[in-house]
Amino acid sequence: MQHTHSQEDFFQAQQLIPGGVNSPVRAFKSVGSTPVFIKEGKGAYLVDVDGNEYVDFVQSWGPLIFGHRDETIENAVIDAVKHGLSFGAPTEAETELASKVVELFDSIDKVRFVSSGTEAVMSAIRLARGFTGRDDIVKFEGCYHGHSDSLLVSAGSGAATFGTPSSPGVPADFTKHTLLAKYNDIESVKKCFADSNDIACVIIEPIAGNMGLVPADKEFLKELRELCDEHGTLLIFDEVMSGFRATLRGAETITGVTPDLVTLGKVIGGGMPVGAFGGRAEIMSQLSPEGPVYQAGTLSGNPVAMAAGNAALGKLKQNSRVIEVLQTRASRLMEGLEEACSKYGIPCQTTVRGSMFGFFFNENRVKNFDDAAKTDAELFAKFHAGMLEAGFYFACSLYETGFISTAITDEMIERTIEAFDTVLGNISGK
Ligand SMILES: *Cc1c(COP(=O)(O)O)cnc(C)c1O
């Protein structure tokens, strides 16, 4: 495979954009290589500027559950564009998307739209603090909730990959209200509650996707819910990644635990920038202009973005078994990886939740960030490079989750599995 155009593009971009990218993980730094520049997407495929095609298991880091250039979404966007790009005034499309979200999530009575997952989480935290009149929050090591100041503490994926769990530029005064607990470890949460009686909320990815794919144990979530109730603390499920990906109606339907607030992003925008947060009416009514907690956005509820979101969620609702079908493909893919690994004596742990898949080259099951960090990073880098050269685009960090879209066929899955065998065989020298 030739990458000369990508290499030239990357060189030029680095002169003008820090690191050549507008979001750090895209730079391929964690696998010690350089990124391919993308020209276009076609269904299951990414096409780079050198004309190479890759089966895409990243899908813009989650949003594109129907693959690239899905006709329904594309047409909805084109139609919306023709009516105007932005009004800064209410539109029916916002109420339409809100009604879909409220219908799908039992825990959501009311929802507000923003333009990114970061914004959704930042706003949900402010709301939780405003509602409870408390300052402290609890987050888990390895969970990522966007790049706002108080949440950039041991934040998984990008942050972990670069070895800077908390970033320079974030004053300690801002993070002193953020208490850290260990994922799937209820004792560590109890300790937070023992240390502070001022905890506004506990925020968690119920299906963590930013330390690799690590779902929370049901029992752990149940105890977490009980602890929150005992202390008058809100429980926030950050489903920016898992929402409409792991299951259609939220992690609450597979964990049996109901959160007070939910944050959404990625799939909800169908590929356009949309985030959302929602929950019980009693809490949401504290938001401005109904209540005193301020939150706003010039482009929030943007009509073109809402059109993409409505098309994507509309399609998911019409084909409610879609996620199960994708889960079957994801399971087959991970089964194939495990077989190839065992053939070459490489340790491997895999997980599937709906259209999300994750794997670690580890001996033991991964239950938290410390376990995830035990992955053989060098092996992962070789695996990533080998698969890319074979025409398969996997996330360039071992702390990221993989995704199946409806455009990825069974035949493509089988081809990917064959490539696992070749690539891992080459790496192991057998
Ligand atoms: C991606 C992600 C975010 C941040 O969303 P952005 O749109 O990148 O700001 C927040 N929380 C989780 C769980 C995510 O996966």
The ligand as an SDF file (V2000), in Angstrom:
LIG
                    3D

 15 15  0  0  0  0  0  0  0  0999 V2000
  -17.0030   10.6020   22.9610 C   0  0  0  0  0  0  0  0  0  0  0  0
  -17.4400   10.6740   24.3730 C   0  0  0  0  0  0  0  0  0  0  0  0
  -17.6560   11.9000   25.0240 C   0  0  0  0  0  0  0  0  0  0  0  0
  -17.2960   13.2160   24.4000 C   0  0  0  0  0  0  0  0  0  0  0  0
  -18.0490   13.4800   23.2550 O   0  0  0  0  0  0  0  0  0  0  0  0
  -17.4730   14.5530   22.1980 P   0  0  0  0  0  0  0  0  0  0  0  0
  -18.5750   14.6480   21.1940 O   0  0  0  0  0  0  0  0  0  0  0  0
  -16.2060   13.9740   21.6710 O   0  0  0  0  0  0  0  0  0  0  0  0
  -17.2550   15.8170   22.9110 O   0  0  0  0  0  0  0  0  0  0  0  0
  -18.1770   11.8750   26.3000 C   0  0  0  0  0  0  0  0  0  0  0  0
  -18.4630   10.7260   26.9260 N   0  0  0  0  0  0  0  0  0  0  0  0
  -18.2650    9.5230   26.3310 C   0  0  0  0  0  0  0  0  0  0  0  0
  -18.6370    8.2740   27.0570 C   0  0  0  0  0  0  0  0  0  0  0  0
  -17.7300    9.4680   25.0490 C   0  0  0  0  0  0  0  0  0  0  0  0
  -17.4940    8.2650   24.4970 O   0  0  0  0  0  0  0  0  0  0  0  0
  1  2  1  0
  2  3  1  0
  2 14  2  0
  3  4  1  0
  3 10  2  0
  4  5  1  0
  5  6  1  0
  6  7  2  0
  6  8  1  0
  6  9  1  0
 10 11  1  0
 11 12  2  0
 12 13  1  0
 12 14  1  0
 14 15  1  0
M  END
$$$$
